[in-house]
Amino acid sequence: MIISADTAQAEVQAAVDHSTAWIAALDQAHARAQHSYFTQYILIDGQRGYLVVDEGDYGALPAELEGRVIDAVCGKLSDEF
């Protein structure tokens, strides 16, 4: 198989962009979890890549969102001392 240099470069750039978006979403979830009682969910979003939602925003996560969850970060706040 022959791949042009432009095609190879585009594939590498797409992989880097995907990794960068994933790391940004994971960082955001961890930052939000530090100040929340609720689990932070990372969802796959077809248009934007990744989306972070707080369980407290929706109560129980709706079924259409549950199917898109790819990772979760537990909230760090607690009322139990």
Rosetta constraint file for C-alpha pairs under 8 A:
AtomPair CA 3 CA 7 HARMONIC 6.37 0.50
AtomPair CA 3 CA 8 HARMONIC 6.47 0.50
AtomPair CA 4 CA 8 HARMONIC 6.28 0.50
AtomPair CA 5 CA 9 HARMONIC 6.04 0.50
AtomPair CA 6 CA 10 HARMONIC 6.13 0.50
AtomPair CA 7 CA 11 HARMONIC 6.26 0.50
AtomPair CA 8 CA 12 HARMONIC 6.29 0.50
AtomPair CA 9 CA 13 HARMONIC 6.11 0.50
AtomPair CA 10 CA 14 HARMONIC 6.10 0.50
AtomPair CA 11 CA 15 HARMONIC 6.30 0.50
AtomPair CA 12 CA 16 HARMONIC 6.27 0.50
AtomPair CA 13 CA 17 HARMONIC 6.08 0.50
AtomPair CA 14 CA 18 HARMONIC 6.10 0.50
AtomPair CA 15 CA 19 HARMONIC 6.19 0.50
AtomPair CA 16 CA 20 HARMONIC 6.04 0.50
AtomPair CA 17 CA 21 HARMONIC 6.12 0.50
AtomPair CA 18 CA 22 HARMONIC 6.20 0.50
AtomPair CA 18 CA 49 HARMONIC 7.61 0.50
AtomPair CA 19 CA 23 HARMONIC 6.15 0.50
AtomPair CA 20 CA 24 HARMONIC 6.12 0.50
AtomPair CA 21 CA 25 HARMONIC 6.21 0.50
AtomPair CA 21 CA 49 HARMONIC 6.77 0.50
AtomPair CA 21 CA 50 HARMONIC 6.84 0.50
AtomPair CA 22 CA 26 HARMONIC 6.18 0.50
AtomPair CA 22 CA 49 HARMONIC 7.91 0.50
AtomPair CA 22 CA 50 HARMONIC 6.71 0.50
AtomPair CA 23 CA 27 HARMONIC 6.03 0.50
AtomPair CA 24 CA 28 HARMONIC 6.13 0.50
AtomPair CA 25 CA 29 HARMONIC 6.18 0.50
AtomPair CA 25 CA 42 HARMONIC 6.83 0.50
AtomPair CA 25 CA 50 HARMONIC 6.26 0.50
AtomPair CA 25 CA 51 HARMONIC 6.70 0.50
AtomPair CA 25 CA 52 HARMONIC 6.42 0.50
AtomPair CA 26 CA 30 HARMONIC 6.27 0.50
AtomPair CA 26 CA 42 HARMONIC 7.23 0.50
AtomPair CA 27 CA 31 HARMONIC 6.14 0.50
AtomPair CA 28 CA 32 HARMONIC 6.10 0.50
AtomPair CA 28 CA 52 HARMONIC 7.29 0.50
AtomPair CA 29 CA 33 HARMONIC 6.01 0.50
AtomPair CA 29 CA 40 HARMONIC 5.60 0.50
AtomPair CA 29 CA 41 HARMONIC 7.17 0.50
AtomPair CA 29 CA 42 HARMONIC 7.14 0.50
AtomPair CA 29 CA 52 HARMONIC 6.20 0.50
AtomPair CA 29 CA 72 HARMONIC 7.90 0.50
AtomPair CA 29 CA 73 HARMONIC 6.40 0.50
AtomPair CA 30 CA 34 HARMONIC 6.52 0.50
AtomPair CA 30 CA 40 HARMONIC 7.82 0.50
AtomPair CA 30 CA 73 HARMONIC 6.43 0.50
AtomPair CA 31 CA 35 HARMONIC 7.49 0.50
AtomPair CA 32 CA 36 HARMONIC 6.43 0.50
AtomPair CA 32 CA 40 HARMONIC 7.24 0.50
AtomPair CA 32 CA 75 HARMONIC 7.90 0.50
AtomPair CA 33 CA 37 HARMONIC 7.42 0.50
AtomPair CA 33 CA 38 HARMONIC 7.21 0.50
AtomPair CA 33 CA 39 HARMONIC 6.89 0.50
AtomPair CA 33 CA 40 HARMONIC 6.25 0.50
AtomPair CA 33 CA 73 HARMONIC 6.65 0.50
AtomPair CA 33 CA 74 HARMONIC 6.35 0.50
AtomPair CA 33 CA 75 HARMONIC 4.34 0.50
AtomPair CA 33 CA 76 HARMONIC 5.67 0.50
AtomPair CA 33 CA 77 HARMONIC 7.89 0.50
AtomPair CA 34 CA 75 HARMONIC 6.37 0.50
AtomPair CA 34 CA 76 HARMONIC 5.11 0.50
AtomPair CA 34 CA 77 HARMONIC 6.82 0.50
AtomPair CA 35 CA 75 HARMONIC 7.29 0.50
AtomPair CA 35 CA 76 HARMONIC 6.75 0.50
AtomPair CA 35 CA 77 HARMONIC 6.35 0.50
AtomPair CA 36 CA 75 HARMONIC 5.10 0.50
AtomPair CA 36 CA 76 HARMONIC 6.24 0.50
AtomPair CA 36 CA 77 HARMONIC 5.58 0.50
AtomPair CA 37 CA 75 HARMONIC 4.76 0.50
AtomPair CA 37 CA 76 HARMONIC 6.23 0.50
AtomPair CA 37 CA 77 HARMONIC 4.83 0.50
AtomPair CA 37 CA 78 HARMONIC 6.29 0.50
AtomPair CA 38 CA 54 HARMONIC 6.33 0.50
AtomPair CA 38 CA 55 HARMONIC 5.54 0.50
AtomPair CA 38 CA 56 HARMONIC 5.80 0.50
AtomPair CA 38 CA 74 HARMONIC 6.60 0.50
AtomPair CA 38 CA 75 HARMONIC 4.73 0.50
AtomPair CA 39 CA 54 HARMONIC 6.08 0.50
AtomPair CA 39 CA 55 HARMONIC 5.50 0.50
AtomPair CA 39 CA 56 HARMONIC 7.85 0.50
AtomPair CA 39 CA 72 HARMONIC 6.58 0.50
AtomPair CA 39 CA 73 HARMONIC 5.65 0.50
AtomPair CA 39 CA 74 HARMONIC 4.33 0.50
AtomPair CA 39 CA 75 HARMONIC 4.88 0.50
AtomPair CA 40 CA 52 HARMONIC 6.53 0.50
AtomPair CA 40 CA 53 HARMONIC 5.71 0.50
AtomPair CA 40 CA 54 HARMONIC 4.65 0.50
AtomPair CA 40 CA 55 HARMONIC 6.22 0.50
AtomPair CA 40 CA 72 HARMONIC 5.59 0.50
AtomPair CA 40 CA 73 HARMONIC 5.10 0.50
AtomPair CA 40 CA 74 HARMONIC 6.27 0.50
AtomPair CA 40 CA 75 HARMONIC 6.81 0.50
AtomPair CA 41 CA 52 HARMONIC 5.52 0.50
AtomPair CA 41 CA 53 HARMONIC 5.29 0.50
AtomPair CA 41 CA 54 HARMONIC 6.29 0.50
AtomPair CA 41 CA 55 HARMONIC 7.17 0.50
AtomPair CA 41 CA 69 HARMONIC 6.37 0.50
AtomPair CA 41 CA 70 HARMONIC 7.71 0.50
AtomPair CA 41 CA 71 HARMONIC 6.05 0.50
AtomPair CA 41 CA 72 HARMONIC 4.44 0.50
AtomPair CA 41 CA 73 HARMONIC 6.50 0.50
AtomPair CA 42 CA 50 HARMONIC 6.60 0.50
AtomPair CA 42 CA 51 HARMONIC 5.66 0.50
AtomPair CA 42 CA 52 HARMONIC 4.56 0.50
AtomPair CA 42 CA 53 HARMONIC 6.64 0.50
AtomPair CA 42 CA 69 HARMONIC 5.77 0.50
AtomPair CA 42 CA 70 HARMONIC 5.90 0.50
AtomPair CA 42 CA 71 HARMONIC 5.22 0.50
AtomPair CA 42 CA 72 HARMONIC 5.97 0.50
AtomPair CA 43 CA 50 HARMONIC 5.60 0.50
AtomPair CA 43 CA 51 HARMONIC 5.08 0.50
AtomPair CA 43 CA 52 HARMONIC 6.19 0.50
AtomPair CA 43 CA 53 HARMONIC 7.65 0.50
AtomPair CA 43 CA 65 HARMONIC 7.42 0.50
AtomPair CA 43 CA 68 HARMONIC 5.10 0.50
AtomPair CA 43 CA 69 HARMONIC 4.41 0.50
AtomPair CA 43 CA 70 HARMONIC 5.72 0.50
AtomPair CA 43 CA 71 HARMONIC 7.29 0.50
AtomPair CA 44 CA 49 HARMONIC 5.98 0.50
AtomPair CA 44 CA 50 HARMONIC 4.71 0.50
AtomPair CA 44 CA 51 HARMONIC 6.36 0.50
AtomPair CA 44 CA 68 HARMONIC 5.47 0.50
AtomPair CA 44 CA 69 HARMONIC 6.61 0.50
AtomPair CA 44 CA 70 HARMONIC 6.75 0.50
AtomPair CA 45 CA 49 HARMONIC 4.91 0.50
AtomPair CA 45 CA 50 HARMONIC 5.13 0.50
AtomPair CA 45 CA 51 HARMONIC 6.24 0.50
AtomPair CA 45 CA 68 HARMONIC 7.62 0.50
AtomPair CA 53 CA 57 HARMONIC 7.17 0.50
AtomPair CA 54 CA 58 HARMONIC 7.42 0.50
AtomPair CA 55 CA 59 HARMONIC 5.83 0.50
AtomPair CA 55 CA 60 HARMONIC 6.60 0.50
AtomPair CA 55 CA 61 HARMONIC 6.36 0.50
AtomPair CA 56 CA 60 HARMONIC 7.87 0.50
AtomPair CA 58 CA 62 HARMONIC 7.46 0.50
AtomPair CA 61 CA 65 HARMONIC 6.39 0.50
AtomPair CA 61 CA 66 HARMONIC 6.12 0.50
AtomPair CA 62 CA 66 HARMONIC 6.18 0.50
AtomPair CA 63 CA 67 HARMONIC 6.46 0.50
AtomPair CA 64 CA 68 HARMONIC 7.26 0.50
AtomPair CA 65 CA 69 HARMONIC 6.75 0.50
